[in-house]
Amino acid sequence: MTTNDAQLIEMERLMRSAPEPGGMENLTSLGDGVAVTKVTVESAGHVTMWNTDTLEPSVFNMNSIRTKMREVFSSDYETISMRGKPCWTATQPSEKPWRGTATCPLHESRPEREEFTRLGYPKCNRIELPNEAEAREHLRKKHPQTLRQMQEARAELDRVGTIEDREINRQILAKLAGVDLDEPAPAPMPLLSDQRIRAEVGLMPQKHVHRYGKAMGSKCKVTGCTEVRATAFKTRRKKNGG
């Protein structure tokens, strides 16, 4: 849907003139010793137009009016019912633009403002944001450094909180186990050899035939046995047959 030339002419007729930008009209100034009086700015003129969806006013140069009047909302515009419809109108809407109630997290009306002032965070006067999500997005885009400081402070609080939670859990478990945390911790038990561990838990081998090496003083090869050869090894002689 586009606006035809007849509608364009009618809209141009209804256009409201907007003040020239810059505020240079009838300016009297002294610069470098030269007096400037009755300064006027001549241009094609500026007009006020309203967004047909948000109802927000905007000021445009008259040279761009026809282009703006033919502008339509894209096919992927967020408000589905407005897709393909004209973006701008020269007729002031009877309704006022919708205004949100959320404010920037750094606004002076926020309950955290006193603490933020103590921390040196700046103030922001932005109000009428649509919702809290948009307020956080505003903080991210407009106050990135302050947001980073907030995140670092929150991370430090989380770290301290985790340490405190661990200490509380340790005290609870110690109480359940009957351990007095005020007493020094007992010294750790020394490491035991495999042989001693077996002896302590009753895994030493029962009576058995010792299997020594041939050399004097060689240990028994049975696991856990500590006996050593005390007699010389004797070689058995083979009997001759017949």
C-alpha positions in Angstrom: 0.0 0.0 0.0 1.5 3.4 -1.0 0.3 6.9 -0.8 -0.8 8.4 -4.2 0.1 11.9 -5.4 -3.3 13.3 -4.4 -2.8 12.3 -0.9 0.7 13.7 -1.0 -0.6 17.1 -2.1 -3.2 17.1 0.6 -0.7 16.1 3.3 1.7 18.7 2.1 -1.1 21.3 2.5 -1.7 20.1 6.0 1.9 20.2 7.0 2.8 22.0 10.1 5.9 24.2 9.9 8.6 23.4 12.4 11.2 25.9 13.7 14.4 26.1 11.7 17.1 24.0 13.4 20.0 25.7 15.0 18.1 28.6 16.6 19.9 31.3 14.5 16.9 33.5 13.8 17.3 37.2 14.9 20.6 36.3 16.6 22.8 39.2 17.6 26.4 38.2 18.4 29.9 39.6 18.7 32.6 37.5 17.3 36.2 38.6 16.7 35.0 42.2 17.1 32.4 41.9 14.3 28.8 42.6 15.1 26.2 40.2 13.5 22.6 41.3 13.6 19.3 40.1 12.2 20.6 36.8 11.1 18.1 34.7 9.2 18.4 31.2 7.9 16.8 30.4 4.6 16.1 26.8 3.6 13.4 24.7 2.0 11.7 24.6 5.4 11.0 22.0 8.1 7.8 20.3 9.0 6.5 18.0 11.7 5.3 14.5 10.9 4.0 11.7 13.1 4.9 8.0 13.0 1.7 6.1 12.3 2.6 3.3 14.7 4.2 4.9 17.7 2.5 8.3 17.2 5.9 10.0 18.0 6.5 13.3 16.2 9.6 13.9 14.0 10.9 16.9 12.1 11.9 16.6 8.5 13.2 18.9 5.8 10.6 19.8 3.2 12.8 18.4 0.4 12.4 14.9 1.8 8.7 15.0 2.4 7.6 13.1 -0.7 10.1 10.4 0.0 8.9 10.1 3.6 5.3 10.0 2.6 5.9 7.1 0.3 7.8 5.2 3.0 6.0 2.1 4.3 6.7 -0.4 7.0 8.7 -3.4 6.0 7.3 -6.9 5.7 9.2 -8.0 8.8 8.2 -5.0 11.0 7.5 -5.9 14.6 3.9 -4.7 14.6 2.3 -7.2 12.1 -0.8 -5.1 11.5 1.3 -2.1 10.3 3.3 -4.0 7.7 3.0 -2.4 4.3 1.3 0.7 5.6 2.6 4.3 5.4 5.1 5.1 8.1 4.3 8.8 8.4 1.4 11.2 8.5 1.1 15.0 8.4 -2.1 14.9 10.5 -1.4 15.0 14.3 -3.0 12.0 15.9 -5.7 12.6 18.5 -4.1 10.0 20.8 -0.9 10.6 22.7 2.2 8.4 22.2 2.3 5.4 24.6 4.7 5.9 27.4 6.3 3.2 29.6 6.8 3.5 33.3 10.3 1.9 33.6 13.3 4.1 34.3 17.0 3.7 33.8 18.6 1.6 36.7 20.7 4.7 37.4 17.8 7.0 37.7 17.6 9.0 41.0 14.2 7.5 41.8 15.5 4.0 42.1 15.8 2.5 45.6 19.4 1.5 45.0 20.3 5.1 44.2 21.9 5.9 47.6 24.2 2.9 47.4 25.0 3.7 43.7 26.0 7.2 44.8 28.3 5.8 47.4 29.9 3.6 44.8 30.3 6.6 42.5 27.8 5.4 39.8 26.5 8.3 37.6 22.9 9.4 37.4 20.7 9.0 34.4 17.4 11.0 33.8 16.0 8.6 31.2 12.4 7.7 32.1 9.3 6.3 30.3 11.1 3.2 29.0 8.6 0.4 28.0 9.6 -2.2 30.6 12.5 -3.4 32.8 14.0 -5.4 29.9 14.3 -2.3 27.9 15.7 -0.5 30.9 18.5 -3.1 31.2 19.1 -2.8 27.4 19.4 1.0 27.8 21.9 0.5 30.6 23.9 -1.9 28.4 24.1 0.5 25.5 24.3 3.8 27.2 26.3 3.0 30.3 28.6 0.1 29.4 31.4 1.0 31.8 29.0 1.3 34.8 27.4 -2.0 33.8 30.8 -3.7 33.8 31.5 -2.3 37.3 28.1 -3.6 38.5 28.8 -7.1 37.1 32.3 -7.2 38.7 30.8 -6.2 42.1 28.0 -8.8 41.7 30.6 -11.5 40.9 32.6 -10.6 44.0 29.5 -10.8 46.2 28.7 -14.2 44.7 32.3 -15.4 45.4 32.1 -14.2 49.1 28.6 -15.8 49.4 29.9 -19.1 48.1 32.8 -19.2 50.7 30.3 -18.4 53.5 28.0 -21.1 52.4 30.8 -23.7 52.3 31.8 -22.7 55.9 28.3 -23.0 57.1 28.0 -26.5 55.5 31.3 -27.5 57.0 30.1 -26.5 60.5 26.9 -28.4 60.1 28.6 -31.6 58.9 31.2 -31.3 61.7 28.4 -31.0 64.3 26.6 -34.0 62.9 29.9 -36.0 63.0 30.6 -34.9 66.6 33.8 -33.0 65.6 34.8 -30.0 67.5 36.1 -27.5 64.9 37.8 -25.5 67.7 40.2 -28.3 68.4 43.3 -28.8 66.1 42.9 -31.4 63.5 44.6 -34.7 64.2 47.9 -35.5 62.4 47.4 -37.6 59.4 48.2 -41.3 59.7 51.5 -42.4 58.3 51.4 -44.4 55.1 51.7 -48.2 55.7 53.5 -50.7 53.5 51.4 -53.3 51.7 52.8 -56.0 54.0 51.9 -54.2 57.2 48.4 -53.4 55.9 47.9 -57.1 55.2 49.0 -58.0 58.7 46.7 -55.3 60.3 43.6 -56.6 58.5 44.4 -60.3 59.0 45.4 -61.1 55.5 48.7 -62.7 56.3 49.0 -66.1 54.7 48.3 -69.2 56.8 50.8 -72.0 57.3 52.5 -72.9 54.1 55.6 -74.5 52.5 58.3 -71.8 52.2 59.7 -71.2 48.8 63.1 -69.6 49.1 65.7 -68.7 46.5 69.0 -70.7 46.4 71.1 -68.2 48.2 71.4 -68.0 52.0 69.2 -65.3 53.4 66.8 -65.1 50.5 63.2 -64.3 51.4 60.3 -66.6 51.1 58.4 -66.0 47.8 55.0 -66.4 49.4 53.2 -63.1 49.5 53.2 -61.6 53.1 55.8 -64.1 54.5 58.9 -62.6 56.0 60.9 -65.8 56.6 64.4 -66.1 55.1 66.6 -69.1 54.2 68.7 -70.1 57.1 70.3 -73.3 55.7 72.4 -73.9 52.6 70.6 -75.1 49.5 71.3 -78.8 48.8 71.2 -80.2 45.3 69.4 -83.5 45.0 71.3 -86.2 43.2 69.6 -88.3 40.6 69.6 -92.1 41.1 71.1 -94.1 38.3 68.7 -96.6 36.8 69.4 -100.5 36.8 
